[in-house]
């Protein structure tokens, strides 16, 4: 049987299914409760800083790339 014929057979079987063929999952049909996690917000004392970390590579001005988060955070110190 070719893959196209097999797909056609499966499609026809799917079209013949009725609602009684499905079993209702009580967990899936349960109403969602209120969201338990609140959206995280930045602390009010945090101030955004922009560093002008430009380097010239082959005559082209580019942003300096940092290898890790720690290096990126400590770049202004």
C-alpha positions as CSV (number, residue, x, y, z in Angstrom):
1,X,0.0,0.0,0.0
2,X,1.4,3.4,-1.0
3,X,1.8,6.2,1.6
4,X,-0.9,8.2,-0.2
5,X,-3.4,5.3,-0.1
6,X,-2.6,4.7,3.6
7,X,-3.2,8.4,4.3
8,X,-6.5,8.2,2.5
9,X,-7.6,5.2,4.5
10,X,-6.7,6.9,7.8
11,X,-8.5,10.1,6.7
12,X,-11.7,8.1,5.9
13,X,-11.5,6.4,9.3
14,X,-11.2,9.7,11.0
15,X,-14.2,11.1,9.2
16,X,-16.3,8.2,10.3
17,X,-15.7,8.8,14.0
18,X,-18.6,10.0,16.1
19,X,-18.8,11.8,19.4
20,X,-19.5,8.5,21.2
21,X,-16.1,7.2,20.1
22,X,-14.3,9.8,22.2
23,X,-13.9,9.5,26.0
24,X,-14.1,12.7,27.9
25,X,-11.1,13.4,30.1
26,X,-12.3,15.0,33.4
27,X,-9.0,16.8,33.9
28,X,-9.1,18.3,30.4
29,X,-12.7,19.4,30.7
30,X,-12.2,21.1,34.0
31,X,-12.5,24.9,34.0
32,X,-9.2,26.6,34.5
33,X,-8.8,28.3,37.9
34,X,-7.5,31.8,38.4
35,X,-3.8,32.1,37.4
36,X,-1.7,31.3,40.4
37,X,1.4,33.1,39.1
38,X,1.5,36.8,39.0
39,X,3.4,38.6,36.3
40,X,6.9,39.5,37.4
41,X,7.7,43.2,37.4
42,X,11.1,44.8,37.7
43,X,11.9,46.3,41.1
44,X,11.1,50.0,41.3
45,X,14.7,50.9,42.2
46,X,16.0,49.4,39.0
47,X,17.0,51.9,36.4
48,X,17.8,50.9,32.8
49,X,21.3,51.8,31.7
50,X,22.5,51.9,28.2
51,X,26.2,51.5,27.6
52,X,27.8,52.7,24.4
53,X,30.0,49.7,23.9
54,X,31.1,50.2,20.3
55,X,34.2,48.6,18.7
56,X,35.6,49.2,15.3
57,X,36.2,45.9,13.4
58,X,37.7,46.1,9.9
59,X,36.7,49.7,9.7
60,X,33.1,49.0,10.7
61,X,31.5,50.1,14.0
62,X,29.8,47.3,15.8
63,X,28.4,46.5,19.2
64,X,30.8,44.7,21.5
65,X,29.5,41.1,22.1
66,X,29.7,39.5,25.6
67,X,30.3,35.8,26.1
68,X,28.1,35.4,29.2
69,X,25.5,37.1,31.2
70,X,27.9,38.0,34.0
71,X,30.3,39.7,31.6
72,X,27.4,41.6,30.1
73,X,26.2,42.8,33.5
74,X,29.6,43.8,34.7
75,X,30.6,45.7,31.6
76,X,29.8,49.1,33.1
77,X,31.9,48.6,36.3
